[in-house]
Structures are given as C-alpha cells and as structure tokens.
C-alpha cells in the first residue's frame, strides 16, 4: 500500500493509504483528528474547511495523493498554535459572540473566517460585508448574523 507524508498541525505524519482516499478520511479516521466535519463530501457545505499552507480548502474533495510532503495542513485543533496561544483570536470571538448553536459547522466556519481575514490583509483590502459574503460555508442553524459579528471581532485581534 502507498504511503503518504504531510504536515498536520505542526507534526509530520506518514500514513499507509490508497492514493484515491480523500484527505478528510485520512485526517479523521486514520489520524483521529475530528475537528473537520463530514457534511457533504463534495465541497459544497464546507463543514470540513481546514487550511493548506495558510489558505482555506476542503479536504473532503482532495485525494490524499494531491498533498505533498511539504504541505502544511492545519485543522481547528492546530489553529491556536499558529498564534502561540490557548485560543486563536477568532476562536475567542466565537465564544464572546456566542455563535455556536448546534456547533457542527463551527470548526469549518472559524477556519474559513481566519483564511478570509488573512486573504483580505494580503490583498490590501478591507474586511467588509462583501468579503464575508465570499465565505460559502453553510450553517443549518442560521447563525449567520452572529458569525458575521464574530468575524469582525476576531479580525480586530488578528
């Protein structure tokens, strides 16, 4: 069986798995990192949103063979480590704004929000409602107003 090596939340990991297995299954089922949630498996709901080299992506739609040994995958479990704190500012904002209702989509929502704030900063554009509307993560509980408030609050401390 082929082996796949990549960095997950700051640690190099190697797994024996077929090339066509989706990265989400490797992360969750083989490596036991369960923050990224399975919602659709086709890159629509975005419940699994994580970061690859600092950018948002959806591991449910990426075969593990597309990941290289030097790729850095960050899930919600590793997000705080990117700022050397117990919680990332966006996670703190989520708590302060009491965003979660059922909570299922929240890891993906937070990861997408962090990536969007970083993207706006890199592009030299202001984080505004239009930028936030570019985030396509689905929340079946409909907490979008609190999500928006938390993104603005978290961005102030990033």
RAVEN-V411488 format. One record per residue. RES is the residue in three letters. SS is DSSP state (alpha for helix, beta for strand, coil for the rest). PSI is psi in degrees with one decimal (NA if undefined). OMEGA is omega in degrees with one decimal (* if undefined). Layout:
res = [RES/RES]
ss = [SS/SS]
psi = [PSI/PSI]
omega = [OMEGA/OMEGA]
//
This chain:
res = [UNK/UNK/UNK/UNK/UNK/UNK/UNK/UNK/UNK/UNK/UNK/UNK/UNK/UNK/UNK/UNK/UNK/UNK/UNK/UNK/UNK/UNK/UNK/UNK/UNK/UNK/UNK/UNK/UNK/UNK/UNK/UNK/UNK/UNK/UNK/UNK/UNK/UNK/UNK/UNK/UNK/UNK/UNK/UNK/UNK/UNK/UNK/UNK/UNK/UNK/UNK/UNK/UNK/UNK/UNK/UNK/UNK/UNK/UNK/UNK/UNK/UNK/UNK/UNK/UNK/UNK/UNK/UNK/UNK/UNK/UNK/UNK/UNK/UNK/UNK/UNK/UNK/UNK/UNK/UNK/UNK/UNK/UNK/UNK/UNK/UNK/UNK/UNK/UNK/UNK/UNK/UNK/UNK/UNK/UNK/UNK/UNK/UNK/UNK/UNK/UNK/UNK/UNK/UNK/UNK/UNK/UNK/UNK/UNK/UNK/UNK/UNK/UNK/UNK/UNK/UNK/UNK/UNK/UNK/UNK/UNK/UNK/UNK/UNK/UNK/UNK/UNK/UNK/UNK/UNK/UNK/UNK/UNK/UNK/UNK/UNK/UNK/UNK/UNK/UNK/UNK/UNK/UNK/UNK/UNK/UNK/UNK/UNK/UNK/UNK/UNK/UNK/UNK/UNK/UNK/UNK/UNK/UNK]
ss = [coil/coil/beta/beta/beta/beta/beta/beta/coil/coil/beta/beta/beta/beta/beta/beta/coil/coil/coil/coil/coil/beta/alpha/alpha/alpha/alpha/alpha/alpha/alpha/alpha/coil/coil/coil/coil/coil/coil/coil/coil/coil/coil/coil/coil/coil/coil/coil/coil/coil/coil/beta/beta/beta/beta/coil/coil/beta/beta/beta/beta/alpha/alpha/alpha/coil/beta/alpha/alpha/alpha/coil/coil/coil/coil/coil/beta/beta/beta/coil/alpha/alpha/alpha/alpha/alpha/alpha/alpha/coil/coil/coil/coil/coil/coil/alpha/alpha/alpha/alpha/alpha/alpha/alpha/alpha/coil/coil/coil/coil/coil/coil/coil/coil/coil/alpha/alpha/alpha/alpha/alpha/alpha/alpha/alpha/alpha/alpha/alpha/alpha/alpha/alpha/alpha/alpha/alpha/alpha/coil/coil/coil/coil/coil/alpha/alpha/alpha/alpha/alpha/coil/coil/coil/coil/coil/coil/coil/coil/coil/coil/alpha/alpha/alpha/alpha/alpha/alpha/alpha/alpha/alpha/alpha/alpha/alpha/alpha/coil/coil]
psi = [141.1/153.7/145.9/133.8/135.1/173.4/129.2/116.4/43.7/-0.7/137.3/131.2/148.8/131.1/150.4/112.6/149.7/149.5/-30.4/2.1/133.8/141.9/-34.5/-40.9/-35.0/-48.2/-49.3/-53.6/-32.9/-43.9/-11.4/20.3/106.3/8.3/-50.0/124.8/149.5/125.4/-47.4/-33.1/3.1/23.8/37.0/-52.3/-30.5/19.5/-21.4/5.6/128.2/-171.7/140.9/116.3/39.0/-3.6/146.5/139.5/167.8/102.8/-9.8/-20.5/10.7/119.2/142.6/-27.7/-16.3/-7.1/131.7/166.4/-24.9/3.3/137.1/112.6/128.0/128.3/178.3/-31.4/-29.0/0.3/-44.8/-31.4/-21.8/-15.0/8.8/52.7/169.9/-37.0/147.0/150.3/-33.1/-37.0/-41.6/-42.2/-38.3/-41.1/-47.6/-37.3/2.5/51.1/-45.7/137.3/-80.4/-29.9/-8.5/-43.6/-8.0/-41.3/-44.8/-38.1/-45.9/-44.9/-39.8/-40.1/-45.5/-45.0/-39.0/-43.2/-44.7/-42.5/-46.6/-43.2/-44.2/-35.2/-5.0/25.7/155.9/138.6/116.5/-177.6/-36.9/-42.0/-42.9/-35.0/-18.9/-19.7/124.0/15.5/138.5/135.0/108.3/-17.7/-15.2/34.6/31.9/-35.6/-42.4/-35.6/-46.8/-46.1/-42.3/-37.1/-45.5/-43.8/-44.3/-38.2/-32.2/-26.5/8.6/NA]
omega = [-179.8/173.6/179.3/180.0/175.8/178.1/177.7/178.8/174.5/179.1/175.4/179.5/174.6/-180.0/172.4/-176.7/178.6/-176.0/-174.0/178.1/179.9/-177.3/179.6/-179.8/176.9/-178.9/-174.4/-168.9/-178.1/-176.4/174.5/178.2/-166.9/177.6/176.6/-175.2/171.9/177.6/-174.5/-178.6/-176.8/174.6/179.3/-173.7/176.4/177.6/-178.2/-174.4/177.4/177.1/168.6/-177.8/175.5/-178.4/179.3/172.9/-176.0/-174.7/177.2/-175.4/-176.1/174.0/-177.7/179.6/177.0/-178.7/-179.1/-176.8/-179.9/175.8/177.8/177.5/176.9/174.6/179.5/179.7/-178.1/-174.1/-178.2/179.1/179.6/177.4/175.9/-177.4/176.8/176.8/173.0/178.5/179.4/176.0/177.8/179.1/179.2/179.1/-178.5/-178.2/177.3/-173.5/-169.8/170.0/174.5/174.8/-173.5/-175.6/-169.5/176.8/178.6/178.2/-179.3/-179.8/177.9/-179.8/179.4/179.9/-180.0/178.2/178.7/-179.7/179.2/179.3/-179.9/-178.6/-179.7/178.4/-176.6/170.5/179.7/-178.2/179.7/178.4/179.7/178.6/176.7/176.5/-172.7/179.9/-178.3/172.5/-176.9/177.1/176.1/-179.1/-173.9/179.2/178.0/176.6/-179.8/179.2/-178.9/178.5/177.6/-179.3/179.5/-178.8/179.8/-176.6/178.4/*]
//
